[in-house]
Amino acid sequence: MKEYKTNEIRNVAVLGHLGAGKTSFGESVLYVSKAIEKKGEVERKTTVGDYSIESQNRQTTLTSSILPVEWKDCKINFIDTPGSEEMVGEVENILSAIDGAVVLVDSTKGVEVGTERVWDICRKRSIPTVIVMNKLDKENIKYEPAIESVKTRLSKKAVEFSVPYGTDVNLTGYARVLARKGFAYSEDGNVTEEIVPAGLKDKVEAIRSTLLEEVAETSETLLDKYFSGEELTTEEIREGLHKGVLAGDIFPVLAISSLKNIGVNAVLDIIVDYMPSPAAIGSKNGIDPKTKAEIKRDMDPDAPVSGIVFKTIIDPFVGTVSIFKLYSGTLRIGQEVYLPETEQLTKIPQLFIVRGKGQINVDTIYAGDIAGVSKVAEFATGLTFADKKDPILYPKVIHATPTIYVAIVPKDKKDEDKISSSLHKLKMEDVSFEIKRNPETAQLLIGGQGLTHIGYILERMKNMFKVDVDINDQKVVYRETIRTKGEAQGKHKKQSGGAGQFGDVWIRFEPCQEDFIFSEEVVGGAVPKNYFPAVEKGLIETLEHGPLAGFPVIRVKATLYYGSYHPVDSNEISFKLAAGLAWKNALEKIGPTILEPIVQVNVVVKDEFVGDVMGDMTKRRGRVLGMDQQNGIQEIIAEVPEAEIIKYAVDLKAMTQASGRFSRQFLRYEEVPQNLIQKIIDEYKKN
């Protein structure tokens, strides 16, 4: 592969609903561009994109793959992304590195939930987007309704750039609207240029007229010329389309069959002609690592070097592979780069273009391109590298907090030591999942965006590190407290022949808002001051395990107000033990109870599912605090006990036809309803 300058590069994400044919599309662009000689198949586990064992076993993309191709003196870096909404962390990392997107739609189904999800992400980020109607070779195609779903559910600015010759198994070609030309495909893959079939001429002319109106509206000059009846030149149309696509005023729609490679060349042409190069994007915002002032860096090969690592691959044979986008400058083998976050210098030992799991060695990378290095220990996902003389720090991708946690235990006890190291290596690949050990429940927890996400992590751990685990539900971490005010004496007295032990305290306990407050009101030296710390320490140790189910006790104020001591037998241990006895003796008066964690959940659903979600939230003992409506989407803000949403990610998906999503955040502890307390006590005593 030759070297490509900044204006010759296109970085494009391939997005779509699960099963829209993204991997097959990637295989087709590789074949049509002659990057590969023979197409692989998902079913046969031979595609370039789905190279991981996990993706092959499930026959669905679970991790992104870089698929660079050469077309018309340009290099297009396609990045195939997972279709599952649970792999959103991977998608977010990719979207931080691309300049345009291709959204695939399964023509047998039209716009689906996942299509809307990725479309919304692209619109929020203002990413120029091409819509590709795929699978036109399948049976029972309803092409017109599928196109209508694009215009009604995605955007009215979606305009057809190509029209298929029929659909279903009889698909033989397509017409290019602007060129008014037809392209017929023979069974051996040869393409013949021809006039548009008579049956399609009127349709093509009508769409072309609409398209030219959209082009004319990109500037007042073109608009005046168009409405005065003058023909727009080819160059004016091209410039108008380029401007409209970049601004999000025009979304080209193309009809293809990845299986038969029909129309794929038109997609490649559109990307080269109308999608932005990094040079067209202009610059990237960052901050000065020392002054924290905002600065811009031009996407220029002559500017100081800077880039960001957006993906890490752990390869058992190659080691760590870091994939980065070079935002500015020119990077060469052997060059030294500076890491502002760690203030380290590191040398680039080699450079390569990544294609699936393959590597194509290169000597030089120019601004805007995507490349990889291996075995650079200082590199990690999200890390910025730059020229030491002119450093810059780019913002990291902020990932959503996990929506579900599971506890894991090794099937073989010998693997206990390997679990932690394996997970931390996998964390280098996927920064969006969470690892935490809960000392109270003695559980090792994995947090992710759903069971598919977590399942992928654990499957990868098994395949790569040979560590197999069992999954258990997460235990809720409760607390205990007291409801009323009460006091009691604690007296510890022990005689054993030699020196005795004596400690006597009177302590008043009452509820408070802080975790624990210790105070004293002792007068007349009834308890010497040097024993006050021992009393406090004795209470702190006692409150670590509550009287009901052994949960830590919080929100207690303890006031030492009276007691007595022995000049010989009293010591610190005696007063520590006396404090614990005072607590136990006061329990009947102070009404111990259990507190449960309350979390805030922000649930985003379509209007049609609001009633079901709110009704379900009430059943979960939740309180709806408010709602925020935006374009047929509602955000429901509620507070709910954590115990009620342990598996909410799974339940919400079932309730909303997989269209709902939510985030959660711990708020506070609240008292558990009286009728549930015994159930919690029994459950935890059993375990």
C-alpha positions as CSV (number, residue, x, y, z in Angstrom):
1,M,0.0,0.0,0.0
2,K,1.4,3.4,-1.0
3,E,1.6,6.4,1.3
4,Y,-1.4,8.7,1.3
5,K,-1.5,12.4,2.2
6,T,-4.1,14.1,4.4
7,N,-6.5,15.2,1.6
8,E,-6.4,11.6,0.1
9,I,-7.7,9.9,3.3
10,R,-11.3,9.1,4.3
11,N,-12.0,7.7,7.8
12,V,-15.5,6.1,7.8
13,A,-17.3,4.1,10.5
14,V,-19.6,1.3,9.3
15,L,-22.7,1.3,11.6
16,G,-26.1,-0.3,11.8
17,H,-28.5,-2.6,13.6
18,L,-27.4,-6.0,14.6
19,G,-27.5,-8.2,11.5
20,A,-27.7,-5.4,8.9
21,G,-24.8,-6.9,7.1
22,K,-21.9,-4.7,8.2
23,T,-19.3,-7.4,8.1
24,S,-20.4,-8.7,4.7
25,F,-20.3,-5.1,3.5
26,G,-16.7,-4.8,4.7
27,E,-15.8,-8.0,2.9
28,S,-17.4,-6.6,-0.3
29,V,-15.6,-3.3,-0.3
30,L,-12.3,-5.2,0.3
31,Y,-13.1,-7.4,-2.7
32,V,-14.4,-4.7,-5.1
33,S,-11.4,-2.5,-4.3
34,K,-9.1,-5.5,-5.0
35,A,-7.7,-5.5,-1.4
36,I,-8.5,-9.2,-1.3
37,E,-8.8,-11.8,-4.1
38,K,-11.6,-13.9,-2.5
39,K,-14.4,-12.9,-0.3
40,G,-14.9,-14.6,3.1
41,E,-18.2,-15.5,4.6
42,V,-19.5,-14.9,8.1
43,E,-21.0,-18.4,8.3
44,R,-17.7,-20.0,7.3
45,K,-15.8,-17.8,9.8
46,T,-13.5,-16.5,7.0
47,T,-14.1,-12.8,6.9
48,V,-11.3,-10.3,7.4
49,G,-13.4,-8.2,9.8
50,D,-14.6,-10.8,12.3
51,Y,-11.2,-12.2,13.1
52,S,-11.7,-12.8,16.9
53,I,-12.7,-16.2,18.1
54,E,-15.6,-14.7,20.0
55,S,-17.1,-12.9,17.0
56,Q,-16.7,-16.0,14.8
57,N,-18.3,-18.3,17.4
58,R,-21.3,-16.0,17.8
59,Q,-21.4,-15.0,14.1
60,T,-21.7,-11.3,15.1
61,T,-19.2,-8.5,15.4
62,L,-18.2,-8.0,19.0
63,T,-15.1,-5.8,18.5
64,S,-14.3,-3.2,15.8
65,S,-11.9,-3.9,13.0
66,I,-10.0,-1.6,10.6
67,L,-10.5,-2.3,6.9
68,P,-8.5,0.1,4.8
69,V,-9.0,0.1,1.0
70,E,-7.6,2.0,-2.0
71,W,-10.1,3.6,-4.4
72,K,-9.6,6.4,-7.0
73,D,-6.2,7.5,-5.6
74,C,-7.6,7.7,-2.1
75,K,-7.4,5.5,1.0
76,I,-10.6,4.8,2.8
77,N,-10.2,3.5,6.4
78,F,-13.4,1.7,7.0
79,I,-14.0,0.7,10.6
80,D,-16.5,-2.1,11.1
81,T,-18.3,-1.7,14.4
82,P,-20.4,-4.0,16.6
83,G,-24.2,-3.9,16.1
84,S,-25.1,-4.7,19.7
85,E,-26.1,-1.7,21.7
86,E,-24.3,-3.2,24.7
87,M,-20.9,-2.7,22.9
88,V,-21.5,1.1,22.9
89,G,-18.1,1.7,24.5
90,E,-16.3,0.3,21.5
91,V,-18.5,2.3,19.1
92,E,-17.8,5.5,21.1
93,N,-14.0,5.0,20.8
94,I,-14.3,4.5,17.1
95,L,-16.5,7.6,16.5
96,S,-13.9,9.7,18.2
97,A,-11.5,8.8,15.4
98,I,-13.6,8.9,12.2
99,D,-14.8,11.8,10.0
100,G,-17.8,10.2,8.3
101,A,-20.2,7.2,8.7
102,V,-22.0,4.6,6.6
103,V,-25.2,3.5,8.2
104,L,-26.4,0.1,6.8
105,V,-30.2,-0.7,6.7
106,D,-31.5,-4.2,6.1
107,S,-33.8,-3.7,3.2
108,T,-35.9,-6.7,4.3
109,K,-36.8,-4.9,7.5
110,G,-36.2,-1.2,7.0
111,V,-35.1,1.1,9.8
112,E,-34.8,-0.8,13.1
113,V,-34.1,0.1,16.7
114,G,-30.3,-0.2,16.3
115,T,-30.5,2.0,13.1
116,E,-32.2,4.8,15.1
117,R,-29.7,4.4,17.9
118,V,-26.6,4.8,15.7
119,W,-28.3,7.6,13.7
120,D,-28.9,9.6,16.8
121,I,-25.3,9.2,17.9
122,C,-24.1,10.4,14.4
123,R,-26.5,13.4,14.5
124,K,-25.4,14.4,18.0
125,R,-21.8,14.4,16.8
126,S,-22.7,16.0,13.4
127,I,-21.0,13.2,11.5
128,P,-21.5,13.3,7.7
129,T,-23.5,10.1,6.9
130,V,-24.3,7.9,3.9
131,I,-27.2,5.5,4.2
132,V,-26.8,2.2,2.5
133,M,-29.8,-0.1,1.8
134,N,-28.3,-3.5,2.0
135,K,-29.4,-7.1,1.3
136,L,-31.4,-6.2,-1.9
137,D,-30.7,-9.8,-3.2
138,K,-32.9,-11.3,-0.5
139,E,-36.5,-12.6,-0.9
140,N,-39.6,-10.6,0.0
141,I,-37.9,-7.2,-0.3
142,K,-40.3,-4.3,0.2
143,Y,-37.9,-1.6,-1.0
144,E,-40.3,1.4,-1.2
145,P,-41.5,0.9,2.4
146,A,-37.9,0.5,3.5
147,I,-37.0,3.8,1.8
148,E,-40.0,5.5,3.4
149,S,-38.9,4.3,6.8
150,V,-35.5,6.0,6.3
151,K,-37.2,9.3,5.4
152,T,-39.8,9.2,8.2
153,R,-37.7,7.7,11.0
154,L,-34.2,9.0,10.2
155,S,-34.3,12.1,8.1
156,K,-36.4,13.9,5.4
157,K,-33.0,15.0,4.0
158,A,-32.2,11.4,2.9
159,V,-32.1,11.4,-0.9
160,E,-31.6,8.4,-3.2
161,F,-28.4,8.5,-5.2
162,S,-29.1,5.1,-6.8
163,V,-32.1,3.0,-7.7
164,P,-32.0,-0.8,-7.9
165,Y,-33.1,-2.8,-11.0
166,G,-35.8,-4.7,-9.2
167,T,-35.2,-6.5,-5.9
168,D,-35.4,-9.9,-4.4
169,V,-33.4,-12.7,-6.1
170,N,-33.8,-10.9,-9.5
171,L,-31.6,-8.0,-8.6
172,T,-29.3,-7.4,-11.6
173,G,-28.1,-3.8,-11.3
174,Y,-28.8,-0.2,-10.4
175,A,-29.1,3.2,-11.9
176,R,-27.0,6.2,-10.8
177,V,-29.4,9.1,-10.4
178,L,-27.1,12.1,-11.1
179,A,-25.3,10.4,-14.0
180,R,-28.6,9.0,-15.5
181,K,-26.7,5.8,-16.2
182,G,-27.5,2.2,-15.5
183,F,-25.1,-0.6,-14.4
184,A,-26.0,-4.2,-15.2
185,Y,-24.3,-7.1,-13.4
186,S,-23.8,-10.5,-14.9
187,E,-23.6,-13.6,-12.8
188,D,-19.8,-13.8,-13.1
189,G,-19.6,-10.2,-11.6
190,N,-18.9,-8.2,-14.8
191,V,-20.5,-4.8,-15.0
192,T,-21.9,-3.2,-18.1
193,E,-22.7,0.5,-18.3
194,E,-26.0,1.1,-20.1
195,I,-28.9,3.6,-20.4
196,V,-31.4,3.6,-17.6
197,P,-34.2,1.0,-18.3
198,A,-37.4,2.5,-19.6
199,G,-39.4,1.4,-16.6
200,L,-37.1,3.4,-14.3
201,K,-36.6,6.6,-16.3
202,D,-39.4,8.6,-14.8
203,K,-38.5,7.6,-11.3
204,V,-34.8,8.4,-11.8
205,E,-35.7,11.9,-13.3
206,A,-38.1,12.6,-10.4
207,I,-35.4,11.8,-7.8
208,R,-32.8,13.7,-9.8
209,S,-35.0,16.8,-9.7
210,T,-35.4,16.5,-5.9
211,L,-31.6,16.0,-5.5
212,L,-30.8,19.0,-7.6
213,E,-33.1,21.1,-5.5
214,E,-31.2,20.0,-2.4
215,V,-27.9,20.9,-4.1
216,A,-29.2,24.3,-5.1
217,E,-30.2,25.1,-1.6
218,T,-26.6,24.7,-0.4
219,S,-25.9,28.3,-1.7
220,E,-27.8,31.4,-2.8
221,T,-25.9,31.5,-6.1
222,L,-26.8,28.0,-7.0
223,L,-30.4,28.6,-5.9
224,D,-30.8,31.6,-8.1
225,K,-29.3,29.8,-11.1
226,Y,-31.5,26.7,-10.6
227,F,-34.8,28.7,-10.3
228,S,-33.9,30.8,-13.3
229,G,-33.9,27.6,-15.3
230,E,-30.2,27.2,-15.9
231,E,-28.5,23.8,-15.8
232,L,-26.1,23.4,-12.9
233,T,-22.7,22.2,-14.1
234,T,-21.2,18.9,-13.0
235,E,-18.6,20.8,-10.9
236,E,-21.3,22.9,-9.3
237,I,-23.3,19.8,-8.4
238,R,-20.3,18.1,-7.0
239,E,-19.3,21.1,-4.8
240,G,-22.9,21.6,-3.7
241,L,-23.3,17.9,-2.7
242,H,-19.9,18.0,-0.9
243,K,-21.0,21.0,1.0
244,G,-24.5,19.6,1.7
245,V,-23.2,16.2,2.9
246,L,-20.6,17.9,5.2
247,A,-23.2,20.2,6.7
248,G,-25.7,17.4,7.3
249,D,-28.2,18.9,4.8
250,I,-28.0,15.9,2.5
251,F,-27.8,12.2,3.3
252,P,-27.1,10.1,0.2
253,V,-29.0,6.8,0.1
254,L,-27.5,4.0,-2.0
255,A,-28.9,0.6,-2.9
256,I,-26.6,-2.4,-2.8
257,S,-26.2,-6.1,-2.4
258,S,-23.1,-7.0,-0.4
259,L,-23.5,-10.6,-1.4
260,K,-23.5,-9.9,-5.1
261,N,-21.2,-6.8,-4.9
262,I,-23.9,-4.8,-6.7
263,G,-23.7,-1.1,-6.1
264,V,-20.7,-1.3,-3.7
265,N,-18.5,0.7,-6.2
266,A,-21.1,3.5,-6.1
267,V,-20.7,3.6,-2.3
268,L,-16.9,3.9,-2.7
269,D,-17.3,6.7,-5.2
270,I,-19.7,8.7,-3.0
271,I,-17.2,8.4,0.0
272,V,-14.3,9.6,-2.1
273,D,-16.3,12.4,-3.8
274,Y,-18.4,13.7,-0.9
275,M,-17.2,12.5,2.4
276,P,-14.7,14.8,4.2
277,S,-11.0,14.2,4.3
278,P,-9.2,15.0,7.6
279,A,-8.0,18.2,5.9
280,A,-11.6,19.3,5.3
281,I,-12.3,18.8,9.0
282,G,-9.6,21.4,9.6
283,S,-8.5,21.1,13.2
284,K,-8.8,19.3,16.5
285,N,-9.4,20.9,19.9
286,G,-7.2,20.1,22.9
287,I,-5.6,21.8,25.9
288,D,-2.1,22.8,26.7
289,P,-1.0,20.2,29.3
290,K,0.8,22.9,31.4
291,T,-1.5,25.9,31.3
292,K,-4.7,24.0,30.7
293,A,-5.6,26.6,28.1
294,E,-7.7,25.5,25.1
295,I,-5.7,25.2,21.9
296,K,-6.3,23.9,18.3
297,R,-4.1,21.8,16.2
298,D,-4.4,21.9,12.4
299,M,-4.7,18.5,10.7
300,D,-1.7,19.4,8.6
301,P,1.3,17.0,7.9
302,D,3.6,20.0,8.4
303,A,2.2,20.7,11.9
304,P,3.8,19.3,15.1
305,V,3.1,15.6,15.6
306,S,0.0,14.7,17.7
307,G,-2.4,11.8,17.9
308,I,-4.5,9.7,20.2
309,V,-4.7,5.9,20.8
310,F,-8.3,4.9,20.3
311,K,-8.1,1.1,20.4
312,T,-5.9,-1.5,22.0
313,I,-5.7,-5.2,21.0
314,I,-4.1,-7.9,23.3
315,D,-2.6,-10.5,21.0
316,P,-1.2,-13.6,22.7
317,F,1.5,-13.8,20.0
318,V,2.2,-10.2,18.9
319,G,1.6,-8.6,22.3
320,T,-0.1,-5.3,22.8
321,V,-1.2,-3.6,19.5
322,S,-2.1,0.1,19.9
323,I,-4.2,1.6,17.1
324,F,-4.1,5.4,16.8
325,K,-5.2,8.3,14.7
326,L,-2.6,10.8,13.8
327,Y,-4.2,14.2,14.1
328,S,-1.3,16.3,13.0
329,G,2.2,16.2,11.7
330,T,4.1,13.3,10.0
331,L,5.2,10.3,12.0
332,R,8.1,8.1,11.0
333,I,9.7,4.9,12.3
334,G,12.2,5.6,15.1
335,Q,10.6,9.0,15.9
336,E,10.3,9.9,19.6
337,V,7.0,11.1,20.9
338,Y,6.0,12.7,24.2
339,L,3.1,11.5,26.4
340,P,1.8,14.6,28.3
341,E,-0.2,12.6,30.8
342,T,2.7,10.6,32.1
343,E,5.5,13.1,31.0
344,Q,7.3,10.2,29.3
345,L,9.2,10.0,26.0
346,T,8.9,6.8,23.9
347,K,10.2,5.8,20.6
348,I,8.0,4.4,17.7
349,P,9.8,1.1,16.9
350,Q,7.6,0.3,13.8
351,L,4.5,1.4,12.0
352,F,1.9,-0.6,10.2
353,I,-1.5,-0.3,8.6
354,V,-4.0,-2.7,10.3
355,R,-6.4,-4.7,8.1
356,G,-8.4,-7.1,10.3
357,K,-5.8,-9.0,12.2
358,G,-3.2,-8.4,9.4
359,Q,-0.5,-5.8,9.3
360,I,1.0,-3.9,6.4
361,N,4.3,-2.3,7.3
362,V,4.9,1.3,6.4
363,D,7.6,3.8,7.0
364,T,5.6,7.0,7.3
365,I,2.1,8.1,8.4
366,Y,0.6,11.5,7.6
367,A,-1.9,13.6,9.5
368,G,-5.4,12.2,9.4
369,D,-4.4,8.6,8.9
370,I,-5.0,5.6,11.1
371,A,-2.1,3.2,11.9
372,G,-0.8,0.9,14.6
373,V,2.3,0.1,16.7
374,S,3.0,-3.0,18.8
375,K,4.8,-3.5,22.1
376,V,4.9,0.1,23.2
377,A,4.2,-0.4,26.9
378,E,3.6,3.3,27.5
379,F,0.6,3.4,25.1
380,A,-3.0,2.9,26.3
381,T,-6.5,3.5,25.0
382,G,-7.3,7.2,25.3
383,L,-3.7,8.3,25.6
384,T,-2.5,11.4,23.7
385,F,1.0,11.5,22.2
386,A,2.6,14.7,20.8
387,D,5.8,16.6,20.0
388,K,7.6,17.4,23.2
389,K,8.4,20.9,22.0
390,D,4.7,21.6,21.2
391,P,2.6,19.3,23.4
392,I,-1.2,19.1,23.3
393,L,-3.6,16.9,25.3
394,Y,-6.8,15.7,23.6
395,P,-10.0,14.9,25.6
396,K,-10.7,11.3,26.5
397,V,-13.9,9.5,25.5
398,I,-16.3,9.5,28.5
399,H,-18.1,6.1,28.8
400,A,-21.4,5.4,30.4
401,T,-21.3,3.8,33.8
402,P,-22.2,0.0,33.9
403,T,-25.8,-0.9,34.0
404,I,-25.4,-4.4,35.3
405,Y,-22.9,-6.2,37.5
406,V,-22.3,-9.9,38.0
407,A,-20.1,-11.7,40.5
408,I,-17.6,-14.2,39.2
409,V,-15.8,-17.1,40.8
410,P,-13.2,-19.4,39.1
411,K,-14.4,-22.9,38.3
412,D,-10.9,-24.1,39.2
413,K,-9.6,-22.7,42.5
414,K,-6.1,-22.8,40.9
415,D,-7.2,-19.9,38.6
416,E,-7.9,-17.5,41.5
417,D,-4.6,-15.7,41.1
418,K,-5.0,-15.5,37.3
419,I,-8.4,-13.9,37.3
420,S,-7.2,-10.4,38.4
421,S,-4.3,-10.2,36.0
422,S,-6.4,-11.5,33.1
423,L,-9.2,-9.0,33.7
424,H,-6.8,-6.1,33.9
425,K,-5.2,-7.0,30.6
426,L,-8.7,-7.2,29.1
427,K,-9.4,-3.8,30.6
428,M,-6.7,-2.5,28.4
429,E,-8.8,-3.6,25.4
430,D,-12.1,-2.4,26.7
431,V,-12.0,0.5,29.1
432,S,-15.8,0.7,29.3
433,F,-16.2,-2.3,31.6
434,E,-15.6,-2.1,35.4
435,I,-13.8,-4.4,37.8
436,K,-14.3,-4.0,41.5
437,R,-14.0,-6.2,44.6
438,N,-16.5,-5.7,47.3
439,P,-14.9,-6.5,50.7
440,E,-18.2,-6.6,52.5
441,T,-19.7,-9.3,50.3
442,A,-16.4,-10.8,49.3
443,Q,-17.5,-10.7,45.7
444,L,-15.4,-9.9,42.6
445,L,-17.7,-7.9,40.3
446,I,-17.7,-7.2,36.6
447,G,-19.8,-4.3,35.4
448,G,-20.9,-3.8,31.8
449,Q,-23.7,-2.5,29.6
450,G,-25.5,-5.9,29.6
451,L,-25.1,-9.6,29.6
452,T,-23.8,-9.7,26.0
453,H,-21.0,-7.2,26.9
454,I,-20.1,-9.1,30.1
455,G,-20.4,-12.5,28.3
456,Y,-17.9,-11.3,25.6
457,I,-15.4,-10.3,28.3
458,L,-15.6,-13.6,30.1
459,E,-15.5,-15.6,26.9
460,R,-12.4,-13.7,25.8
461,M,-10.8,-14.4,29.2
462,K,-11.5,-18.1,28.7
463,N,-10.2,-18.2,25.2
464,M,-7.1,-16.0,25.7
465,F,-6.0,-16.8,29.3
466,K,-7.7,-20.2,29.8
467,V,-9.6,-18.9,32.8
468,D,-13.2,-20.2,33.1
469,V,-15.6,-18.7,35.7
470,D,-19.1,-19.1,37.1
471,I,-21.5,-16.2,37.3
472,N,-23.5,-15.2,40.4
473,D,-25.9,-12.4,41.1
474,Q,-24.5,-9.3,42.7
475,K,-25.2,-9.0,46.4
476,V,-26.7,-5.7,47.5
477,V,-24.7,-3.9,50.1
478,Y,-27.1,-2.9,52.9
479,R,-26.5,-0.9,56.0
480,E,-28.0,-0.9,59.5
481,T,-29.0,2.0,61.7
482,I,-31.2,3.0,64.6
483,R,-34.6,4.6,64.6
484,T,-35.0,6.0,68.2
485,K,-33.0,7.4,71.0
486,G,-32.0,5.2,74.0
487,E,-29.3,4.7,76.6
488,A,-27.7,1.8,78.4
489,Q,-24.9,0.8,80.7
490,G,-22.0,-1.3,79.7
491,K,-20.0,-2.8,82.5
492,H,-17.0,-5.1,82.0
493,K,-15.6,-6.7,85.1
494,K,-13.2,-9.6,85.3
495,Q,-11.1,-11.0,88.1
496,S,-8.6,-13.8,87.4
497,G,-6.3,-14.0,90.3
498,G,-3.8,-11.4,89.2
499,A,-4.6,-7.9,87.7
500,G,-8.3,-7.6,87.0
501,Q,-10.2,-5.7,84.3
502,F,-12.8,-3.0,85.0
503,G,-14.6,-0.6,82.7
504,D,-18.0,1.0,83.3
505,V,-19.8,3.4,80.9
506,W,-23.2,4.9,80.3
507,I,-23.8,5.8,76.7
508,R,-26.7,7.5,75.0
509,F,-27.4,6.5,71.4
510,E,-29.5,8.5,68.9
511,P,-30.0,8.8,65.1
512,C,-28.0,11.3,63.2
513,Q,-27.2,12.1,59.5
514,E,-23.5,11.4,59.6
515,D,-22.1,7.9,59.5
516,F,-20.9,8.1,63.2
517,I,-20.4,10.8,65.8
518,F,-18.8,10.3,69.2
519,S,-19.1,12.9,71.9
520,E,-18.8,13.0,75.7
521,E,-20.5,14.8,78.5
522,V,-18.7,13.2,81.4
523,V,-18.4,15.5,84.5
524,G,-16.4,15.1,87.7
525,G,-13.9,12.6,86.2
526,A,-16.4,9.6,86.4
527,V,-14.5,8.3,83.4
528,P,-10.9,9.6,83.0
529,K,-10.2,11.4,79.7
530,N,-7.5,9.0,78.7
531,Y,-10.1,6.2,78.3
532,F,-12.4,8.3,75.9
533,P,-10.5,7.1,72.8
534,A,-10.8,3.5,73.9
535,V,-14.6,3.9,74.3
536,E,-14.8,5.4,70.8
537,K,-12.7,2.7,69.3
538,G,-14.8,0.0,71.0
539,L,-18.0,1.5,69.5
540,I,-16.4,1.8,66.0
541,E,-15.4,-1.9,66.0
542,T,-18.8,-3.0,67.3
543,L,-20.7,-1.0,64.6
544,E,-18.7,-2.7,61.9
545,H,-21.2,-5.6,62.2
546,G,-24.8,-4.7,62.9
547,P,-27.1,-6.7,65.2
548,L,-29.7,-7.7,62.5
549,A,-27.7,-9.2,59.6
550,G,-24.2,-8.1,60.2
551,F,-24.1,-5.1,57.9
552,P,-22.1,-2.0,59.0
553,V,-24.1,0.4,61.2
554,I,-24.3,4.1,60.2
555,R,-26.1,7.3,61.2
556,V,-25.5,6.8,64.9
557,K,-24.4,9.4,67.5
558,A,-23.0,8.0,70.7
559,T,-22.6,10.2,73.8
560,L,-20.6,9.0,76.8
561,Y,-22.1,10.8,79.8
562,Y,-21.3,8.7,82.9
563,G,-19.4,5.7,84.2
564,S,-16.9,4.6,86.7
565,Y,-13.4,3.2,86.9
566,H,-11.0,1.3,89.2
567,P,-7.6,2.9,89.9
568,V,-5.8,-0.5,89.5
569,D,-7.9,-2.7,87.3
570,S,-9.1,-0.2,84.7
571,N,-7.4,-0.1,81.3
572,E,-8.1,0.6,77.6
573,I,-9.3,-2.9,76.7
574,S,-11.7,-2.9,79.6
575,F,-13.4,0.4,78.3
576,K,-13.4,-0.9,74.7
577,L,-15.3,-4.0,75.8
578,A,-17.6,-1.9,78.1
579,A,-18.6,0.3,75.1
580,G,-19.6,-2.8,73.1
581,L,-21.7,-4.1,76.0
582,A,-23.5,-0.7,76.2
583,W,-24.4,-0.9,72.6
584,K,-25.8,-4.5,73.0
585,N,-27.8,-3.5,76.1
586,A,-29.3,-0.5,74.3
587,L,-30.6,-2.5,71.3
588,E,-34.1,-3.1,72.6
589,K,-34.6,0.7,73.1
590,I,-33.0,2.1,70.0
591,G,-34.9,0.1,67.3
592,P,-32.3,-1.2,64.9
593,T,-33.3,-1.4,61.3
594,I,-31.9,-2.0,57.8
595,L,-31.0,0.6,55.2
596,E,-30.9,-0.1,51.4
597,P,-29.0,1.8,48.7
598,I,-31.1,4.1,46.5
599,V,-29.9,4.9,43.0
600,Q,-31.0,7.4,40.5
601,V,-31.9,5.9,37.1
602,N,-32.2,7.9,33.9
603,V,-34.3,5.8,31.5
604,V,-34.5,6.9,27.8
605,V,-37.4,5.3,25.9
606,K,-39.7,6.0,23.0
607,D,-43.0,7.7,23.8
608,E,-44.9,4.4,23.1
609,F,-43.1,2.6,26.0
610,V,-43.4,5.4,28.7
611,G,-46.5,3.9,30.3
612,D,-45.0,0.4,30.6
613,V,-41.7,1.7,32.0
614,M,-43.3,4.0,34.5
615,G,-45.7,1.2,35.7
616,D,-42.8,-1.2,36.0
617,M,-40.8,1.4,38.0
618,T,-43.7,1.7,40.5
619,K,-43.7,-2.1,40.9
620,R,-40.0,-1.8,41.7
621,R,-40.7,0.6,44.6
622,G,-39.4,3.4,42.4
623,R,-40.3,7.1,42.5
624,V,-40.5,9.1,39.3
625,L,-39.0,12.5,39.8
626,G,-39.5,14.0,36.4
627,M,-39.5,13.6,32.6
628,D,-37.8,15.3,29.7
629,Q,-39.2,15.0,26.2
630,Q,-37.2,15.3,23.0
631,N,-38.4,14.4,19.5
632,G,-40.5,11.3,20.4
633,I,-38.0,10.2,23.1
634,Q,-38.6,10.5,26.8
635,E,-36.1,10.6,29.6
636,I,-37.6,9.3,32.8
637,I,-35.7,10.3,35.9
638,A,-36.5,8.1,38.9
639,E,-35.1,7.0,42.3
640,V,-35.3,3.2,43.0
641,P,-33.8,0.7,45.4
642,E,-30.7,-0.9,44.0
643,A,-32.1,-4.4,44.9
644,E,-34.9,-3.8,42.4
645,I,-32.7,-3.2,39.4
646,I,-30.0,-5.8,39.6
647,K,-31.1,-7.2,36.2
648,Y,-32.9,-4.1,34.9
649,A,-30.7,-4.0,31.8
650,V,-32.3,-7.3,30.7
651,D,-35.8,-6.4,31.7
652,L,-35.7,-2.9,30.0
653,K,-34.6,-4.5,26.8
654,A,-37.6,-6.9,26.9
655,M,-40.0,-4.1,27.8
656,T,-39.0,-1.7,25.0
657,Q,-38.1,-4.1,22.1
658,A,-34.4,-3.4,22.8
659,S,-34.9,0.4,22.2
660,G,-34.6,1.6,25.8
661,R,-31.4,2.4,27.6
662,F,-30.6,3.7,31.1
663,S,-27.8,4.9,33.3
664,R,-27.6,4.7,37.1
665,Q,-25.9,6.5,40.0
666,F,-25.8,5.8,43.7
667,L,-27.6,8.5,45.8
668,R,-28.0,7.5,49.4
669,Y,-29.3,4.9,51.9
670,E,-32.9,4.7,52.9
671,E,-34.8,2.6,55.4
672,V,-36.1,-0.7,54.1
673,P,-39.9,-1.2,54.4
674,Q,-40.7,-3.2,57.5
675,N,-42.2,-6.1,55.6
676,L,-39.0,-6.8,53.7
677,I,-36.5,-6.7,56.6
678,Q,-36.9,-10.3,57.7
679,K,-36.5,-11.5,54.2
680,I,-33.2,-9.7,53.9
681,I,-32.0,-11.0,57.2
682,D,-32.9,-14.6,56.4
683,E,-31.2,-14.3,53.0
684,Y,-27.9,-13.0,54.3
685,K,-27.8,-15.3,57.3
686,K,-28.3,-18.2,54.9
687,N,-25.3,-17.1,52.8
